[in-house]
Amino acid sequence: MTRYSFDGAGVSRERVALGHDPVELRECASLVAAATAGAMASTGSEGQALRTALARFRAVEAHAFDALADAASALGGRLDRSVAEARAVELFVTSGFAAVAASGPVRHGLPAAPTGVAGAG
């Protein structure tokens, strides 16, 4: 039988690595907006077409960085939930096994029949 396991440590490492990305992406959006505004201001009165193109670029790129930041933040939150869910399942299964093990001797993979039941003993 194939066994599957959840790599909680690996997911935790990825979550930590992803943790700073939303902030950095939002900073990039701000830097793109500021740099583009400076470029637009330096075009002078003759560069209306260039200013229009830069304004479009700024809007698209700044929104793209914000969208990436939102996606990274959502993914990080999902990774947190996945790790918590996997740990909860592991604890539930472990406590179930502990309860079965504490119930007494086991025959043929099944718990022993309670005393006083036909066929027990």
C-alpha positions in Angstrom: 0.0 0.0 0.0 1.3 3.4 -0.9 1.6 5.9 2.0 1.3 9.6 1.5 2.4 12.2 4.1 2.2 15.9 4.4 5.5 17.7 4.5 4.7 20.2 7.2 8.3 21.2 7.7 8.7 21.9 3.9 5.5 23.9 3.8 6.5 25.9 6.8 9.8 26.7 5.2 8.0 27.9 2.0 5.6 30.0 4.1 8.5 31.7 5.8 10.2 32.3 2.4 6.9 33.7 1.0 6.2 35.8 4.1 8.1 38.9 2.9 7.0 38.8 -0.7 3.7 40.8 -0.4 5.5 43.7 1.3 8.3 43.7 -1.3 5.9 43.5 -4.2 3.9 46.5 -2.8 7.2 48.4 -2.4 7.9 47.6 -6.1 4.5 49.0 -7.1 5.3 52.2 -5.2 8.7 52.5 -6.8 7.3 51.9 -10.3 4.6 54.6 -9.7 7.2 57.1 -8.4 9.7 56.4 -11.1 7.1 56.7 -13.8 5.7 59.9 -12.3 9.3 61.4 -12.5 9.6 60.3 -16.1 6.3 61.8 -17.0 7.3 65.1 -15.4 10.6 65.2 -17.3 8.9 64.9 -20.8 8.2 68.6 -21.0 5.3 70.2 -22.9 6.1 68.4 -26.2 5.8 64.9 -24.8 2.1 64.4 -24.4 2.1 61.0 -26.3 5.0 59.8 -24.1 3.2 61.0 -20.9 0.1 59.1 -21.9 2.1 55.9 -22.6 3.9 56.3 -19.3 0.6 56.8 -17.4 -0.8 53.6 -18.9 2.4 51.7 -18.1 2.3 53.0 -14.5 -1.3 52.0 -14.0 -0.8 48.5 -15.5 2.5 47.7 -13.7 1.5 49.1 -10.3 -1.7 47.1 -10.4 0.1 44.0 -11.5 2.5 44.3 -8.6 -0.4 44.8 -6.2 -2.2 41.8 -7.7 0.9 39.7 -7.2 1.2 40.9 -3.6 -2.5 39.9 -3.0 -1.9 36.5 -4.5 1.3 35.9 -2.4 -0.6 36.9 0.7 -3.5 34.6 -0.1 -1.1 31.7 -0.8 0.7 32.3 2.4 -2.5 32.3 4.3 -3.6 29.0 2.6 -0.2 27.4 3.5 -0.7 28.4 7.1 -4.2 26.7 7.1 -2.9 23.6 5.4 -0.2 23.1 8.0 -2.6 23.6 10.8 -5.1 21.2 9.2 -2.5 18.5 8.7 -1.3 18.8 12.2 -4.9 18.6 13.5 -5.4 15.4 11.5 -2.2 13.9 12.8 -3.2 14.6 16.4 -6.7 13.2 15.8 -5.3 10.0 14.3 -2.6 9.7 17.0 -5.1 10.1 19.8 -7.4 7.5 18.1 -4.5 5.0 18.0 -3.6 5.8 21.6 -7.2 5.0 22.6 -7.2 1.7 20.8 -3.8 0.7 22.2 -5.0 1.6 25.8 -8.1 -0.6 25.4 -6.1 -3.9 25.9 -4.8 -6.8 23.9 -5.4 -6.9 20.2 -6.2 -10.2 18.2 -6.1 -10.4 14.4 -5.8 -6.7 14.1 -9.1 -6.1 16.0 -9.6 -5.0 19.6 -10.4 -7.8 22.1 -14.1 -8.5 22.6 -15.4 -7.2 25.9 -15.7 -9.7 28.8 -19.0 -11.5 28.9 -19.6 -11.5 25.2 -19.9 -14.9 23.5 -16.7 -16.0 21.8 -14.6 -13.8 24.0 -11.6 -15.2 25.9 
